[in-house]
Amino acid sequence: MKQGLLALVLHAHLPFVRHPEYPDFMEEDWLFEAIGETYIPLVQMMDRLVNERVPFEFTMSLTPPLCEMLADPMLMERYQRRLARSIELAEKEIVRNVNAPEQRGLAEYYRARFVEEMQVFEQVCQRNLLGAFRRFQDTGVLEIITCGATHGFLPLMQNETAVRAQIQVAVKNYEKHFGRGPRGIWLPECGYYPGVDRWLKEAGIQFFLVETHAILHASTRPQRGAFAPLITPTGVAAFGRDVESSRQVWSADEGYPGDGCYRDFYRDIGFDLDLDTIGPYIHPDGIRVHTGIKYHAITGKGVEHKQYYDRTRAVEKAAEHAGNFLYNRQAQMDHLSDLMGGRPPLVVAPYDAELFGHWWYEGPQFLEFLIRKIAFDQEAVRLVTPITYLAEHPVNQVATPALSSWGAGGYSEYWLEGSNAWIYRHLHMAADRMCELAQRFPDASEADGLLLRALNQAARELLLAQSSDWAFIMTTDTTVEYAVGRTRNHVMRFTRLYEEILGNRIDEAHLKECEWLDTIFQEIDYTVYGHRAANDQAMQAG
Amino acid sequence: MQARELEQMGLVALTALAKELGVVVTDQPQEALIAEVRARMDTAPMTPVHDPATPPPASLPPVSAGNNKAELFPLRPTADLPQGYDTTQVVVMAQKPHHFYAYWEVREVDLQAARAKAGDLARMVLRIEAVDRGDTVEIQVHDRIGEWFFHLEERWDAVRVQLGLLGPDGSFVLLAESATITTPADGPSHRVDPEWAVRDETFASILALSGGMPAAAGSAQMAHLPWQGWVPSSPGGSANRPV
């Protein structure tokens, strides 16, 4: 029987959002929602599969900012408090809906779900979600890969030392959290440019993911298209995304998450209930937020009167969609096999991890059904990780992938357009200045006290300013001011530190404030910006 | 600008200015071209007028020379960030295979020194150069600190941008030069590795099964399609989340 290989890759990322200066900060909810709706369900899914000895393996990126937040005691405490409030709200909803059976039933479902979430967080994981993921990696079912240190979009960085620093800082952070070096990397936004792979090779990374046309437009024609990796001249493997399997999940016309049975993301009681009722459970300033309690199904396009969410029916639909997804992969691989010259076709299916659970509430169930069906219902498709593939097929075509990203249009325009282009003047200057600092102070040590702290904090501020999330959010209609403010604040903090360091007048109070606000990468070593070989190389790609 | 100054510009610069002002340049005599340019200059401001209180439009009419089209965006207010860094530089970045973005800054002292060499009639321009074949096009710019998006109809493999003063006689005084960038490929390579040869029809099938050409939509793009239940209304995060 012809067999094909399927590499599922989930990209788990959130920008570093941590505001100790506020008791309750709305944008921290991004993390809390993702923990409850995506990360914990994925942990539970893997737990069940491992316990039941279901054979599987897949890849997941856990980006350094996400790892740092998941390991942060203050954020975990805030998450626990928020979850406790969610349980309290669900209990009130059970009482409030005593005469509304559908809503009452759903409120009971949510209470049970939140209680279970608390139990997994507190007792199973001991508030250490990274530890749970690490356990699955150690078991051999999960390949955790890293990402750029702060998800900086590398093709627009212009400064090779700054690019290298994004890789080096990420690798050190991965070692801190997972006890060994990463074998793969999710290039931020799949942003690849020819030459960046030399920094991956230097860091011991064996593979990365790219958009389809990075492979199709490579320096020489790829013999097997995007259905086999290319090896860059520096010896790192590039795996290209499969469009068809992506479209089935993402597409407006064909995508599963738009099915009417599934839970409607936007109809949340945080927006639906009157302020007297919901007031204590939304933002203290009265800004309505998602509570996680949603009573309605998508129902249909443009339908105003949404049906109540039927959890059983939605889970059945997820199983149906998993079967459909698998059927399509079998057909795809059967068709591809004749073109692959005897090698099994590889379909690489990368997705945002937060799609599964947070945006598509039934996504984790879909994944679990898919994994079980692949394991037990057929033999035509086998799950692999890129590492497994390379072990089984060590000889691959050597070529240089094309500059690309997985953003709209496939290049850099999402992160470089009218709303966000202004940031690059400042980011580039800050990166150049950080290199200047590292060269002028090549060996600051603990004995130098404030100087070492200021240099390391300057590096943190630069890295935080470079996060691609800010540029992306500027292109949207939501929280733009926050993204602008974050960029501005980090550049300004960096610039002040830079000027004070050069002027030998470091303001300890300001430095302390920066250290208190921007705690990411406590292990950072600013001398990563003093790498001369990188400094001497001109950027070859835009 | 007076007719005499326009006459002194030289045909190349005059043609560029005419196109920049939206004058259709055919084979009209120089006098006729000057008259059209003067008429256009009397009615059109040299730079698009933009009310800083309103967001810039997505694009503005082409105002550049030759095959280039450029969209001008005013600098976005950046609160306490400086407008510039007291440096003289120009940086170019590729947005996609035919689209670029450049930002620049010129120290006042450098500008004055260059102006002394080039003369008062010289105009500040971005000279976009195809490094591998020497072709150039120029776009007039006005601000000492500025930024442009520009579009090249034809893909150039390697692009470099010079910022300088272009005199009426075609002389060019360089202020700053960018690094050379390699533009992204916009299609499959014609090169075949003999060890990994593939027949044309097989490769065509693989391309079709891979999503075909041109470059497939990214996840971020797919996520922004008007999908039932996925209308933006909540805080966003990573680029590929349906924000």
HADDOCK unambig.tbl for C-alpha pairs under 7 A between the chains (distance, minus, plus):
assign (segid A and resid 13 and name CA) (segid B and resid 238 and name CA) 6.54 0.50 0.50
assign (segid A and resid 14 and name CA) (segid B and resid 237 and name CA) 5.87 0.50 0.50
assign (segid A and resid 14 and name CA) (segid B and resid 238 and name CA) 6.02 0.50 0.50
assign (segid A and resid 15 and name CA) (segid B and resid 237 and name CA) 6.66 0.50 0.50
assign (segid A and resid 156 and name CA) (segid B and resid 93 and name CA) 6.88 0.50 0.50
assign (segid A and resid 213 and name CA) (segid B and resid 215 and name CA) 5.79 0.50 0.50
assign (segid A and resid 216 and name CA) (segid B and resid 188 and name CA) 5.76 0.50 0.50
assign (segid A and resid 217 and name CA) (segid B and resid 185 and name CA) 6.29 0.50 0.50
assign (segid A and resid 217 and name CA) (segid B and resid 187 and name CA) 5.40 0.50 0.50
assign (segid A and resid 217 and name CA) (segid B and resid 188 and name CA) 4.12 0.50 0.50
assign (segid A and resid 217 and name CA) (segid B and resid 189 and name CA) 5.86 0.50 0.50
assign (segid A and resid 218 and name CA) (segid B and resid 188 and name CA) 6.74 0.50 0.50
assign (segid A and resid 218 and name CA) (segid B and resid 189 and name CA) 6.44 0.50 0.50
assign (segid A and resid 219 and name CA) (segid B and resid 189 and name CA) 5.88 0.50 0.50
assign (segid A and resid 220 and name CA) (segid B and resid 189 and name CA) 5.50 0.50 0.50
assign (segid A and resid 220 and name CA) (segid B and resid 191 and name CA) 4.87 0.50 0.50
assign (segid A and resid 220 and name CA) (segid B and resid 192 and name CA) 5.22 0.50 0.50
assign (segid A and resid 220 and name CA) (segid B and resid 193 and name CA) 6.16 0.50 0.50
assign (segid A and resid 221 and name CA) (segid B and resid 188 and name CA) 6.60 0.50 0.50
assign (segid A and resid 221 and name CA) (segid B and resid 189 and name CA) 5.67 0.50 0.50
assign (segid A and resid 221 and name CA) (segid B and resid 190 and name CA) 6.93 0.50 0.50
assign (segid A and resid 221 and name CA) (segid B and resid 191 and name CA) 6.23 0.50 0.50
assign (segid A and resid 221 and name CA) (segid B and resid 192 and name CA) 5.43 0.50 0.50
assign (segid A and resid 223 and name CA) (segid B and resid 196 and name CA) 5.72 0.50 0.50
assign (segid A and resid 223 and name CA) (segid B and resid 197 and name CA) 6.30 0.50 0.50
assign (segid A and resid 223 and name CA) (segid B and resid 198 and name CA) 5.36 0.50 0.50
assign (segid A and resid 224 and name CA) (segid B and resid 206 and name CA) 6.98 0.50 0.50
assign (segid A and resid 225 and name CA) (segid B and resid 206 and name CA) 5.77 0.50 0.50
assign (segid A and resid 225 and name CA) (segid B and resid 207 and name CA) 6.66 0.50 0.50
assign (segid A and resid 225 and name CA) (segid B and resid 210 and name CA) 7.00 0.50 0.50
assign (segid A and resid 226 and name CA) (segid B and resid 210 and name CA) 6.49 0.50 0.50
assign (segid A and resid 242 and name CA) (segid B and resid 210 and name CA) 6.49 0.50 0.50
assign (segid A and resid 243 and name CA) (segid B and resid 210 and name CA) 6.25 0.50 0.50
assign (segid A and resid 243 and name CA) (segid B and resid 211 and name CA) 5.60 0.50 0.50
assign (segid A and resid 244 and name CA) (segid B and resid 211 and name CA) 6.90 0.50 0.50
assign (segid A and resid 250 and name CA) (segid B and resid 219 and name CA) 6.96 0.50 0.50
assign (segid A and resid 250 and name CA) (segid B and resid 222 and name CA) 5.95 0.50 0.50
assign (segid A and resid 250 and name CA) (segid B and resid 223 and name CA) 6.20 0.50 0.50
assign (segid A and resid 251 and name CA) (segid B and resid 222 and name CA) 5.75 0.50 0.50
assign (segid A and resid 252 and name CA) (segid B and resid 225 and name CA) 6.00 0.50 0.50
assign (segid A and resid 252 and name CA) (segid B and resid 226 and name CA) 6.82 0.50 0.50
assign (segid A and resid 252 and name CA) (segid B and resid 227 and name CA) 4.92 0.50 0.50
assign (segid A and resid 258 and name CA) (segid B and resid 227 and name CA) 6.90 0.50 0.50
assign (segid A and resid 258 and name CA) (segid B and resid 228 and name CA) 5.92 0.50 0.50
assign (segid A and resid 258 and name CA) (segid B and resid 229 and name CA) 6.78 0.50 0.50
assign (segid A and resid 264 and name CA) (segid B and resid 229 and name CA) 6.18 0.50 0.50
assign (segid A and resid 265 and name CA) (segid B and resid 229 and name CA) 6.70 0.50 0.50
assign (segid A and resid 266 and name CA) (segid B and resid 229 and name CA) 6.97 0.50 0.50
assign (segid A and resid 298 and name CA) (segid B and resid 229 and name CA) 6.23 0.50 0.50
assign (segid A and resid 301 and name CA) (segid B and resid 228 and name CA) 5.24 0.50 0.50
assign (segid A and resid 339 and name CA) (segid B and resid 202 and name CA) 6.69 0.50 0.50
assign (segid A and resid 352 and name CA) (segid B and resid 240 and name CA) 6.56 0.50 0.50
assign (segid A and resid 352 and name CA) (segid B and resid 241 and name CA) 6.82 0.50 0.50
assign (segid A and resid 397 and name CA) (segid B and resid 196 and name CA) 6.56 0.50 0.50
assign (segid A and resid 402 and name CA) (segid B and resid 184 and name CA) 6.46 0.50 0.50
assign (segid A and resid 402 and name CA) (segid B and resid 185 and name CA) 6.18 0.50 0.50
assign (segid A and resid 403 and name CA) (segid B and resid 184 and name CA) 5.27 0.50 0.50
assign (segid A and resid 406 and name CA) (segid B and resid 218 and name CA) 4.42 0.50 0.50
assign (segid A and resid 406 and name CA) (segid B and resid 219 and name CA) 6.05 0.50 0.50
assign (segid A and resid 406 and name CA) (segid B and resid 220 and name CA) 6.89 0.50 0.50
assign (segid A and resid 407 and name CA) (segid B and resid 218 and name CA) 4.70 0.50 0.50
assign (segid A and resid 407 and name CA) (segid B and resid 219 and name CA) 6.35 0.50 0.50
assign (segid A and resid 407 and name CA) (segid B and resid 220 and name CA) 5.05 0.50 0.50
assign (segid A and resid 407 and name CA) (segid B and resid 221 and name CA) 6.26 0.50 0.50
assign (segid A and resid 408 and name CA) (segid B and resid 217 and name CA) 5.72 0.50 0.50
assign (segid A and resid 408 and name CA) (segid B and resid 218 and name CA) 4.96 0.50 0.50
assign (segid A and resid 408 and name CA) (segid B and resid 220 and name CA) 5.80 0.50 0.50
assign (segid A and resid 408 and name CA) (segid B and resid 221 and name CA) 4.44 0.50 0.50
assign (segid A and resid 409 and name CA) (segid B and resid 215 and name CA) 6.54 0.50 0.50
assign (segid A and resid 409 and name CA) (segid B and resid 216 and name CA) 6.95 0.50 0.50
assign (segid A and resid 409 and name CA) (segid B and resid 217 and name CA) 5.61 0.50 0.50
assign (segid A and resid 409 and name CA) (segid B and resid 218 and name CA) 6.47 0.50 0.50
assign (segid A and resid 410 and name CA) (segid B and resid 215 and name CA) 6.07 0.50 0.50
assign (segid A and resid 410 and name CA) (segid B and resid 216 and name CA) 6.78 0.50 0.50
assign (segid A and resid 410 and name CA) (segid B and resid 217 and name CA) 6.45 0.50 0.50
assign (segid A and resid 410 and name CA) (segid B and resid 218 and name CA) 5.82 0.50 0.50
assign (segid A and resid 411 and name CA) (segid B and resid 95 and name CA) 6.63 0.50 0.50
assign (segid A and resid 411 and name CA) (segid B and resid 96 and name CA) 5.37 0.50 0.50
assign (segid A and resid 412 and name CA) (segid B and resid 95 and name CA) 4.91 0.50 0.50
assign (segid A and resid 412 and name CA) (segid B and resid 96 and name CA) 6.14 0.50 0.50
assign (segid A and resid 413 and name CA) (segid B and resid 95 and name CA) 5.00 0.50 0.50
assign (segid A and resid 413 and name CA) (segid B and resid 96 and name CA) 6.55 0.50 0.50
assign (segid A and resid 416 and name CA) (segid B and resid 95 and name CA) 6.30 0.50 0.50
assign (segid A and resid 418 and name CA) (segid B and resid 73 and name CA) 6.77 0.50 0.50
assign (segid A and resid 422 and name CA) (segid B and resid 75 and name CA) 6.69 0.50 0.50
assign (segid A and resid 422 and name CA) (segid B and resid 76 and name CA) 6.39 0.50 0.50
assign (segid A and resid 469 and name CA) (segid B and resid 237 and name CA) 6.24 0.50 0.50
assign (segid A and resid 469 and name CA) (segid B and resid 238 and name CA) 5.47 0.50 0.50
assign (segid A and resid 469 and name CA) (segid B and resid 239 and name CA) 6.27 0.50 0.50
assign (segid A and resid 472 and name CA) (segid B and resid 239 and name CA) 5.76 0.50 0.50
assign (segid A and resid 473 and name CA) (segid B and resid 236 and name CA) 6.71 0.50 0.50
assign (segid A and resid 478 and name CA) (segid B and resid 234 and name CA) 6.73 0.50 0.50
assign (segid A and resid 478 and name CA) (segid B and resid 235 and name CA) 5.91 0.50 0.50
assign (segid A and resid 478 and name CA) (segid B and resid 236 and name CA) 6.98 0.50 0.50
assign (segid A and resid 479 and name CA) (segid B and resid 235 and name CA) 6.15 0.50 0.50
assign (segid A and resid 488 and name CA) (segid B and resid 81 and name CA) 6.69 0.50 0.50
assign (segid A and resid 492 and name CA) (segid B and resid 81 and name CA) 6.76 0.50 0.50
assign (segid A and resid 540 and name CA) (segid B and resid 180 and name CA) 6.88 0.50 0.50
assign (segid A and resid 540 and name CA) (segid B and resid 181 and name CA) 5.43 0.50 0.50
assign (segid A and resid 540 and name CA) (segid B and resid 182 and name CA) 6.10 0.50 0.50
assign (segid A and resid 541 and name CA) (segid B and resid 181 and name CA) 4.90 0.50 0.50
assign (segid A and resid 541 and name CA) (segid B and resid 182 and name CA) 4.88 0.50 0.50
assign (segid A and resid 541 and name CA) (segid B and resid 183 and name CA) 6.81 0.50 0.50
assign (segid A and resid 542 and name CA) (segid B and resid 93 and name CA) 4.59 0.50 0.50
assign (segid A and resid 542 and name CA) (segid B and resid 94 and name CA) 4.66 0.50 0.50
assign (segid A and resid 542 and name CA) (segid B and resid 181 and name CA) 5.23 0.50 0.50
assign (segid A and resid 542 and name CA) (segid B and resid 182 and name CA) 6.32 0.50 0.50
assign (segid A and resid 542 and name CA) (segid B and resid 183 and name CA) 6.61 0.50 0.50
